[in-house]
Amino acid sequence: MKFTMWKAKLSILVLGSSTSILALPQPQPPWLGKYIAHSFTLEDRNIFAPFSKLELGDLISNEGYTAEVKWVHKFRGIQRNDLVAKVFRPHTTVTADYVCDEIEALKQIGEFHAAGIYDGSMVIIMDKKPGGILQNTKQYEQAAPSDQSRLRSEAEKKYCEKVAKIAIDKKAYHVDNNSGNYLVQFDEMTDTIRSVEVVDWGLARIVNEPVPKEEEVYQYCMDQ
C-alpha cells in the first residue's frame, strides 16, 4: 500500500572525534510468535471453487498492488451490506498459499466468511469495516501540513491501540504498520479521529503465551 512510513531505532556511537549513527534492529519480544501461515493442500482446492450466487458491487479501493476491494452486493443469493470482497489481481504473482495465509489470519480474528474464484480471480469474502484511509479523507486533504502531521500521529496511536487489543483478545498480531492498512472514522463534522479499524491481514503473527499486557504490545507497535 502507499504512504508506508519506515522508522528505526538509532544508536549514536562516539569514536574519538567522529560520530556515527547506526540503525539497530529492534529486538523481538518473546510474545511475538511465528507468522500465521497455512500450507496449501489438495483439500484446499475446494476453498477456491468458483463462487455461485455471488454478486460484487462497486470498487471501494484499488490502492493495493496485489488486490482491490469491492462491495458484496449478494452472497449465496442473499443481499448483503455487511461484507466486502478482496479480489486478488490475476496478473500478479500472488499464490494460493499467500491467500490461504490471510484466510487463516481472518479466521483467527473471526472476520472470514468464504473464499473462491470469481471472474477468474481468487477472492476472499470478509467483514466490512467502517471508515476510510486517512490520506483519502476530506479532513486530511483540507488540513494544513502541521495538522496533517498531527492526524497521522493520532491515527497511528489509535491503530496501535486496536492492534494491541486484537493481539490480546484474538492472539494475532497485525504486522504491517502503515496508513494504508487501517481505516479511520472522524467525529461528525470535526477533524477528531473517533476510531480506527485494522484491515489487510496478509501479514500476521501468532501471539505466544504468556500473553503480554496491552501496553507492551502497543509500545512495540509504536516503535515499528
ABEGO torsion letter per residue (X at the ends): XBGBBBBBBBBBBBBEABBBBBBBBBBBBAABBBBBBBBBBAAAAAAABBBBGBBBBBBABAABAABBBBBBABBGGBBBAABBBBBBBAABABBAAAAAAAAAAAAAAGABABBEBBGGBBBBBBBBBBEBBAAABAAAAABBAAAAAAAAAAAAAAAAAAAAAAAAAAGBBBABBBAAABBBBBBBGBABBABBBBBGAABBBBBBOBBBBAAAAAAAAAAX
